[in-house]
Amino acid sequence: MTRKLCLITGASAGIGAACARAAAAQGYHLILGYNSDRAGAEAVARDARAAGAQVRLVQADVGDPEAIAAMFADIPRLDALINNAGIVGPTARLTDMDHARLRRMFDVNVIGAMLVAKEAVLRMGAGGVIVNLSSAAARLGSGNQYLDYAASKAAIDTFTKGLSDEVAAQGIRVLSVRPGIIDTAIHAKGGEPDRADRLAPLVPMKRKGTADEVASAILWLMSDGASYVTGTTLDVTGGR
């Protein structure tokens, strides 16, 4: 049986890397997108190849439309997209945020994700799956922390539903996943490396989640077991 081909953006670390390893173990060939962490992407690629996957690395800043076009130039077909690339800024209130920060946040997390999904749809033909990465912040608002990030992820939830309606008749399913407090480096990028440990007691399950747990949920959504699931968002939050 021909292996399916999956593109994962933001695949050099965290949830993207966990998805790559899980997808390789489940028989996918992979295209791994990354922006600046080439070494991380290469490490993930080695693990995926050891699991039997063919892997190609592509460098692209998804906040740049020309970079997205270049990334897809050599991808004639695609079966699955894990639309994971995203950024978060330092903790701040809205009154401390400037236009440049907001513009970059939405260029990467919203417009970039939409353009990547557009190119994926054009290459899926008669069927495929797109899983967008949202966040529990989309529900919680993240005031006094990073409400710009939260707003960008709320846009992803709306985009997921709208796109799913557009492409359902083509056999393409579109979903999103909202991770909660997950133990990844994104907290350090927001200036709070201890955030997951600090907030874990607020989670009903009383612990932080792992990137592998999020990847497992995403791979289920991509599987035949979820063949009648589209246009919805799955919380992976420990109940928060």
N, C-alpha and C positions, 0 to 999 in steps of 0.2 A: 504494500500500500504506500502511495506517495505521502511523504510527510507534509504537513501543513506548514506555511511560512508565517511567522509572527514578527512584527516590528514592535519594539519596545523603546520608547523615548525615555531619557533620563535613566539609563540602564546601568550606570557605572557604580551605583551605591544604593543602599536603602531598599525601599520597596521595589524599585525597578530591577535591581540586581537579584532580589529574591524571586521576582517573577521570572527572570531569565533562567535561573537555575531550575525552577519548578517546571517551566514550559519545556526545557530541554529534557527533563526527566520524563515528561509525558509525550515525547515524540515530535516536538516541533523543531523545525529549523528556524534560525533566528537572524534578524537584523537588529543590532544593538546601537541605539543612538545615544550620544553623549555630547556634552558641550566642551568642558575643559579638563575633565579627569580621565585622560587617556589610559593611565596606568590602572585605574579602577576598572575601566571597561575591558581592558585586556585580561585582567584577573578573572572577571566574570566570564569572558569568552573562553578562557582555558577550562573553567569548570563545566561550561555548557558542552564544549567539544568532548570532554572526558565522558559526558553522558550520552554521546553519540550524535550530537547536533552539528550541522554545518552552521557556521557563524560568520557574519560579516559585520564589521564596525563602520559606522558612519558618524562623522562629526558634524554637528549643526546646532546653532543657537536658534531655538524655536521662536524667539522673539524677533527674528529676522525673516521676512517672507522669502527673500532670495535664497537664504540658506535652506529653508524648507523645500523650495523648488529643486535645489541642487541635490538634497538628500533623496528625493524621490525620482530623480532623473534616471537612475539605474535600477528601479524597482518596477518591473512590468506587471507583476501580479502580487496579491497579498490576500491572506486568509484571515488574519487577525491583527488587531492593533491594541496595544496597551498604551494608552495616551497618558503617560505618567510624568513627563518633564514639567517642572514647576519651580517657583522660587517663593521665598518668604523674606520679609525685611526685618530689621531690628524692631523689638518691641517699642511701640510708640502710640500716642493718641493722634486722632485725625488732625488736630491743630498743629502737630509737629511734622506732618507729612507734606511734601511739596509735589508739584506737578510731575517732576521727573520720576519720583518714586512710584506714583500712581500709574503713570504711563508705562513704565517698565513692568509693573505687576500685571497689568491687563494685557500688555503686548505678549508676554510669555504665557501666563496662566489661562487666558481666555482666547485672545485672537490667535495665538500660536496653536493652541489646542484645536481650535476650530479649523484652521488651515491644514493641520496635519490630518485631522479626520476627513476633511474634504478630499485630500489626495488619496487617502486610504480607500474611501468609497469608490473613487474612480478606478481603482485597481482590484476591486472585489468581485466584479462581475455578478454572478448569480448567487452569491452568498458569502457571508463572513460575519465576524464579530468585532465590535469596538467596545472596549472598556475604558471609560474616562476616569481619571482619579480626581475625586472631589475631596471633601474633608468634613468631619463633624463640625468644624468651624462655620460651615455654611448654615447650620441650624442655630449655633450658639452665638454668632455675631462677633465674638472675640474682641469686644470693647476693651479699651485700655491695653490691648496687646498688639493685634494686627488686624484691624477690621478691614483693611484693604485686601488682605489675603482671603479673609472670610467672604467678602463680597465677590471676589473673583471665583471662589469655589461655588457660591450660590449660583453664579452665572453658568457654571459647568452643569449643575443639576438641571437647569432650564434647557440648556443646549442639548443635553442628553435626551430629554423627552421629545423635544422638537425634531431632532435628527432621526430619532427612532421612528417617528411617525412618517417621515419622508421616505425612508428606505426599507421599511418593513416588507413591503410587497416585493422587493428585490431579494428577499431572503437574508438581509443583513440585520443583525440584532445589535442594538446600541444600549449600553448600560453604564452606570457609574457606581463607584464604591466610595463610601465615606469612612476613611480610617479615623480612629479617635487618637488616644494617647499611645503612640507607637514609639518604640525605642529605636530611633534612627538619628542620623546626624542633623536633621532639619532643625532640631531645637537649638543646637549650637549655632547654626547659621542665623537664627533669630536672636542670638545673644544670650540664650538661656540653656546652656548645656545640661543643667540638672532638671529641666522642666518636666520630663517624663517621670522621674522619680518623685518629684515634688507633688505632682498632680495625681499620681496613681491612687492615693487613698480616696480621692473623690469619685473614682470609677466604681460602680456597683460591684464589679468583680474584684475590686481591691488590688488591681495590678495593672501594669502597663502591658500593651500588646507587643507582638513581634512582627517584623516585616514578613516573616514566613507565614504567619497567620493571615495577613492581608493577601499575600500571594495565593494562598490556598483558596480563599474566597474568589479571587479573580479567575483563577484557573477553573473553578467550578462553573462560574458564569460563562466561560468560554466553551464549556464541554457540551456534549450532546444531552447530558442530564438536565441542562437548563434550556433546552431547545424551544420551549414555549415562554421564555422569559425575555422581555425586552421593554425598553422605555421606563425602567425603574432604577432606583438607587438602593444599594444594600449598605446598611451601617455595619461597620466592623469596629465596635467601640467599647466592648465590654459592658454595654447597657447604658452608657452615658449619653 
